[in-house]
Amino acid sequence: MIYGTDYIAKVDSLKEALDRLLPMTKKDQNRLERKISLEFNYNSNHIEGNTLTYGQTELLLFFDQGSGDLNASDLEEMKAHNVALKLVTKYAQEKDRKLTSVDIRELNQIILVRPYWKEAVTLHGDAGSKEIIPGQYKTTPNSVRLRNGEVHEYTAPEETPAAMSDLLDWYHKSMDIMHPVQLAAELHYRFVCIHPFDDGNGRVARLLMNYVLLKFGYPLAIIKSQDKEGYLQALRKADVGNMNSIVEYIEKSLLWSLELSIKCAKGESIEEESDIDKEITLLKREKLAGPQILKSSKVSLKLYHEVEDVLWKPVVLEVNKLAEFFHDMKGEILVDDRAKEQDQNERKNDEIKESIKDADFENLNRITWKYTLRALKPTLDKVDLVIKSQLQVFDRQYKIDLYVEVVNVSDGFGQHRESISCLKIENPYSVKLDQEEIKTGKNEMMKFILMIIKNDGQIKR
């Protein structure tokens, strides 16, 4: 199929301009590969919830070093993803090599590393767990319940091997018919619709997309994690028949890499201001952090007030702007398992604060701020939004999460919840909260809530 999209002419123009500048010098080629592989590994994993920062990713991939108390699984996941990227690059360089289902299963096996158990929720809302076997096609359904209570069906497990065989047949037949960029985008989408594995489908889809681009001489298309919602929205539109949406999104993502490649081929700097800022932040954490600080009642109490003032109060102020869209709003603070109600305007909670001051911070494990927006108007279904921020304190570090739950309680199947993470912070106690990181997380939260309101709570992933 040929798609009449807005960006394909510019993609072709930039590709022609890049081809005229090739071959690059070895030095320029090396710095381009370094930059684009860093961007791809960081963003593709960050979309899926990896907590490594840009600077930490750079230290890990190029110097095999970690900074601070990092999550071991995130480190392993990032290194494995880089191995998969190198394998995809190798496959693309082998001119006569055909992509096979064995290759795709190998990519999944590499990025998932080893078998593990994962929490799972059935379509009826029952909690449980499931063993994930890397490289193995799903053996049970992995369809998801949408926020409107409907079920979004992926290919059934028993049909998955045949569907993957059909996908590869389609791909090989389309290679000489479709524009390479549009072929890559459609392969990505068709793979996502099958969802052949129990985990890692998004990362494998982006690896396959870039395998096609590399095979036809394009740079990697980078889907930036800060535009995760735009990416998901393009996929949602494709789900209802607007394939141009995801094709255009991939074309637009490729423009950045093409422009960067042209600058590099000309010998120009490809460092972005944001890269320098990220490096400065990392250096501050490493060089200016000072001596190691351990958990104590004083440290926990100070951190509680900092999260309350820097994160939670601004969140509540923003959310209160949306009060007219809901029937009611209610706040709570949970100190471990002890809940205290809050007034929705945050002005009459002196009594709550006093009770928290009296809490035993020496033995504190977590504090959760919870804000429930009840009954979205004017939907017929009862849709609640629950904003939560959780502070967890450990021996040498703290962790902060900000996320939004969408709760649908009127579809006849009981209560169904789906959530999106807006902010994840994991630092040693010596590192203060990053105001820009918090601002970005708060903005992600508001974008998500506004999208829910605009669509009357009926949002596809």
N, C-alpha and C positions, 0 to 999 in steps of 0.2 A: 504493500500500500504506500502511496505517496501522500504526505501530509502538507497542506498549504499553510505553513506557519510563518510567524512574523520574524523569526530570528535566523532562519536557515540561509538567507542571502548574505547576512553579515558573517555567519559562520564560514561560508564558502570564501568570502572575500578575505577574511583573516587567515584562513588556511592557505590560500594562494600566496598571501604576503609572507607567511612563515616559510613556505616551501622555497620561495626565492632567496631566503636568507640561509638556507641549509647547504652544506652541513655546518653545524656550530663548531667552535673550537672545543677541545676536550674539557678545558676549564669551564667554559660556559655550559656545556652539556651536564657536567657534574653538579654545578650549583643549581641548575634547573631541576634535575632529578631529585636532588636533596630537598629543595623547596616543595615541589609538588608531592613527593611521597610523604613528607611531613604533614602537609595540609590534608592529604587524603586519609592517612592513618588516623590523625587526630579527629577530624570531623566525622568520618564514618563510624568510629567507635563512640564519639561523644553523643551522636544522635541516639545511640542505643543505651546511654546512661553511664558510660565510662567516666570516672571522676578525675583522671589525669588532666592537668592543665597543659596548655600548648608548650610551655617551657619544659615541664616535666617530660612530656612526650619527646621533645627534642633531645634532652639529656639521655633518655632511655635508648632511643633508636640509634643515635650517632656516637654516644660515648658509653653506652651500657651502664649508666649511672642513674640512681634514683635520689630524689631530694625529699627530706622530711619523712614522716611516717606515712608511707603510701600503702594503699590497698593492694595486697599481693595478687589477688585475682585480676585486678585491673592492669597491673604490670604484665602479667603473663598473657592476658588477652591482647594487649597492644603489641607485644613482641610477636605473638602468633599471627596477628593480622598482617604485620609487615612481612612475615615469611610467605603468607598467602599472596600478597601483592607481588613479591618477587617471582613467585611461581607463575602467576598470571602473565607477568611481563615476559617470562621465558616462553610460555606457551604462544604468546602473540608473535614472538620473533621467529618461531618455527613456521616458515611459510606454508608448507604442505600439511601441517598438522590439523586434524579435525577435532573440534570440541566434542567431548563425549560425556555421558552421564557419570562415568568413573571419575573424570576430571572434576565435575561439579561436586560429587560426594567427597572427593579428596579435599577440596577447598573448605567444605563444612567441617570436615574432620580436623583440619589444621587450625581453624579459628576457634573451635570449641575445646581443643586440646585433649580432654579426657572425659569419661562419663561423669555425670553428677546428677543430683536430685534437685528439682526445681518446684517451688510452690505452684499449684495450679487450681483453678476454679472451674467447675463444670458449668454448662449452660444453665443449670438450675440453681446456680449460686452456691453449690457445696464446695467447701475447701478441701484440698488434698495435696498430694505431691506426686511427681512423675519423674522417672529416671530418663535423662537425656543421653542418648548414645550418639556421639559425634559421627557424622558420615552416614548415618542410617536414616532412610526415609521414615516418616511418621508411621506409627502403627495404630494410633488412635486419632480421632478427629481433633483438629486445632482451630476450628471455626470460633469466631468471637461474637459475643452479644454486644450490640451497639447500644448507645445511650438511650435510644428510643425503644429498647426492648427487643428489637428485631435481631435476627441472627445473620451475620455476614458469613456466607459459606465459602470455604476454600475447598480445593479438590479433596475428595474422600480418600482415606488411606489406601484402600484397595485399588483405587484408580490412579494413584500417584505415579507408579512406574511407567504406565502407558502414557500418562499425560506428559511426563518428562521426555519420553521417547518422541512423542508428537511435537513437543517444543523444539527439540533439536532438529527434527526433520524440517520443520517450518523455518528455523534459522538458516540451515544450510541451503535451502531452496531460495531464500530471500536475499542471500548475500550479493547476488548479481543483479537484483531488481531494485532494492531499496537504497536510499541514501544511507551511508554508514552511520551517521549520527542518529537518524530516525530509527534505523535497525537496532542500534544499541538501546535506545529509549524503550522501544516496544518489547525487546527481549527482557529488559528489566521489569516491565509491567507484567508481562505474561508469566514470568517466574514468580513474582509476588502473588499473583492470583492462584497459582498452584500451592504455594507455601509448603514445599515438599518436606521440610525438616521441622523438628520440634522446637528448634532455636537456631538463631543465626541467619534467618532468611533474608533480612534486610541487608546485612553485610555481604552475603553471597550475591545478592541481586546487584549490588553496586560494583562488586568485583567483576561479575560477568559483563555488565555494561561497559566497564573500562577495558576489559579484554578485547571487546569488539573495537572500541576506539583505538586502542594501541595497535591492533592488527591492521587497521587502515591508515595508520600514520598520524593519528591525532594524539594530543596530550590527554591526560586524565581529566575527566569532568568531576569537579569538586562540589558536592552538595554541602553547603555550609551549615553547621549545626545550629547557628543562631537563626537560620531560616527554616528550622525543622517544620514549623507549622505550614509554611508555604509549600514545602515538599509534600507533606501529608495531604494538604488541600488539593494539590494537583493530582495525587493518586485517587482521592475521593471523587473528583470530577470525572476521572477516567472510569471509575466504577459505574457511573451512571451514563456512560456512552460518549463522554467528551475526551477522546484520546488525544486530541491536540494539546490538552492541558499539560499532560506529563511529557509529551514530546517537546513542547515549547520550553518547559521548565529545564529539561536536560540541555537543550540547545543554549539556553541563556546561561546555565551553569558552565558550559564549555567555553563561552566567550571570555570569561576571566582567565582560564588557563591558556587560551590562544594568545590573548594580549600579553600575558606574563611571558610566554615563550618568545614572542616577537621582541620584547624588551631585552630578554636575555641573549637572544641571537645577535642583537645589535651591540652587545657588551655593556648594556645599561644595568643599573642597580635594580634588583628585584625584591629588595627588602622593603616591606611595608612599614609604615609608622606603627601600626598595631603590633608588628613583630617586635620592634624595639621596646615598646611599652611592656609587652609580655616578658621580655628578657629582663628588663629592669625589675619588674615585680618578682621574678624568680630569684634574681640576685639579692634583692632585699630580704627575701625569706631565708636565703642560705647564709648571707654574710652578716645581716643585722639582727638576726633573731635573738641572739644572746644565749645565755645558759638555758638548759632544759628546765622546764617548769612541770611539776607533777600536780596531779589532782589534789585539791584540798577544798574545804568548805569556803574559804575566802575566794579561791580561784573560781569555783562554781557559781558563787553568788555574784561576783563581778561579771562573769560571762552572761549570766541570766539577765542582768540589767542592760548589758550591751546589746544582746539580741532583742530584748523588749523595745529598747529605744531606737536602734538602728534599723531593725528589720520589721518587727511585728506592728508597732504603732503606725509606721508609714503604710504598711499593707492594709491595715484597718481603715485608715483615712481614705485610701484609694477605693477600697471596696464599698465604703459607705456612700460613695457617689452613685452607686447602682441600687440604692435602697428601694427606689420606686418600682424596680422590676421584680421585686419579691414581696411576698405577703408578710414576712417576718425575718428578723435577724437575731441570732443569739450567739454569745461568746462564752467560752470556757477556757480555763487553764487547768491542765492535769499535771500534778506533781507526782511522778511515777503513776500510781493508780488512784490518786486522790484528786477528785474533780472539784473545781470552784467556778461557779458561774460568774460571768462578766457582763456588765452593762454594755449594750451594743455601741454606744458612742464613746466608750472608754473614759468617761468622766466621773463615774461613780463607783470606782473599784478600789477605793482606799482600803476597805476591809479585806479584799482579796489579797492585795499587796502585803498587808500586815501578816496574813496567814502564811504567805509564801516566805516572808522574811523569817518566820519562826520555824520553817521547815528544816529538817536535818540535812543540810547541804553536804555534810561529810559523807553520807551514804546515798546521796542522790545519784540516780542513773539517768533519768531523762525528765525533761519538761516539755509538754506539748501545748501549744496555743491552738485553739480550735474556734473557727467562726463559721456558723451554719447559716446559709441563705436559704430560707425555706420557701418552697412552692413558687417556682418561676411563673411569672405572668406572661401572657394569658393562656399558657398551654393547658390542654385538657388533662394530660398526664401530670402526675405529681412529681416534679423534678426539683430536687434540692441540690445545692452546691455546698460543699464543705471545704473550706480552706484550712489547711493545717501547716503549722511550722513546728518542727521538733528539734530540740537541742538534746543531744546525747553526750554524756561526759564519761571519758575513759581514763585510764591511769596517766597517759601521756598526751592525749589528744582529745579534741572535741569534734563532733559532727553535727551539721545543721542541714535539715531538709525542709523545703517548701513545696507543697503540692496541692492540687485541687482534685477533689473527688466529685464525680457526678453520680447522684443517687436517684434511680428511677424506681418508684415503689407502687406503680399502678398498672403493671402490664399482666397481672394475673399469675406471675411466676414467683412472687415474693419480691424481696428487695435486691436490686442489682447495682453494683458499684463498678465504676471504671475511674481510673485516676491518671493524672499526668504530672510528672515531676517538673518543677519549674526552676529549682535551685538545689544544688548539692555542694556542700562545703565540708572539707575534712582537713583539719589543720592541727599542728601541735599548739599547745597553749601559748607559746611565745609569739604566735602569729595572730595579728589582729584581723578583724573582719575587713574585707575589701569592699569599699563603698560602691565601686563600679560593678563588681560582681553581683552585689545585692540589688542594685538598680536594674541590671539586666534580668535577674530572676523575677523581680517584681513586675517588670514590663511583660515578660513571658506569661506570667500569671494573668495579667489584665487582658492581654490579647486572647488568651484561651477562654476566659470568662465571657468576653464580648462576643466571641464566635459562638459560644453556647447560646447566648441570649438571642443573637441574630437568627439562629437556626432553630429556635424554640426547643432547645435541648436535644434535637435529633441530628447528631453529628457522627459521621463515619470517620474511622481512622484511615 
